[in-house]
Amino acid sequence: MSKNGGIIGVSDHGGWAVLVTVARDGTLLDRRRVELVGEGLPKLPHHREGQGLPLDAAVELVERVRVSAERHAVLALDAVTTAVPRILGVALRKCPQLPPTIAERIKDYRAQNNADWVMYRKALASAAEAQGWPVHWYDAKKVLGAAGQVLRVENFDAHFVRVRRAIGPPWNKDHKLAMAAAIVTASAVAE
């Protein structure tokens, strides 16, 4: 455990996410996979389940999933603070712009393909902000290279393989992305 705290990097998916917390020097403090939606609720209501419903029922379904996601995001971040009591911020993947209403997102093909991921990211951002933690948005296409620069390693992939060997499974591309985001963010956060 670090007295100086850590940054939580997030790699999210439809209904779940990998959270990797690192210290300012890149040391791994915590890692976990968390569910972001309650049992019995669909994970992709904009893109999948809402598409077969009348619009008003689809909007109501998305709202139920959103409320569940917000509750689960709070629980997930609270669990991290058990392992790392001092959190300095959270790094989340940037969100694309979407139409302002749920109904518009359900009807727009491009939006429905992104809206569920954005919903989960916003739930995590809201939970972090409620804790008083700053939220940092990262570009998934650039963060691996940026992490290598921060750590001053020529090959972040090789560095990541060494970390994976040292700590064991589970450790995959989601952990790598979340760790890279946390490392880049930690380097930019002032105490």
Sequence and secondary structure as in RCSB ss.txt:
>XXXX:A:sequence
MSKNGGIIGVSDHGGWAVLVTVARDGTLLDRRRVELVGEGLPKLPHHREGQGLPLDAAVELVERVRVSAERHAVL
ALDAVTTAVPRILGVALRKCPQLPPTIAERIKDYRAQNNADWVMYRKALASAAEAQGWPVHWYDAKKVLGAAGQV
LRVENFDAHFVRVRRAIGPPWNKDHKLAMAAAIVTASAVAE
>XXXX:A:secstr
  TT EEEEEEE SSEEEEEEE TTS EEEEEEEE S TTS S TTTTGGGGS HHHHHHHHHHHHHHHHHHHHH
HHHHHHHH S EEEEEEE      SSHHHHHH HHHHTTHHHHHHHHHHHHHHHHTT  EEEE TTTHHHHHHHH
HT S HHHHHHHHHHHH SS  HHHHHHHHHHHHHHHH   
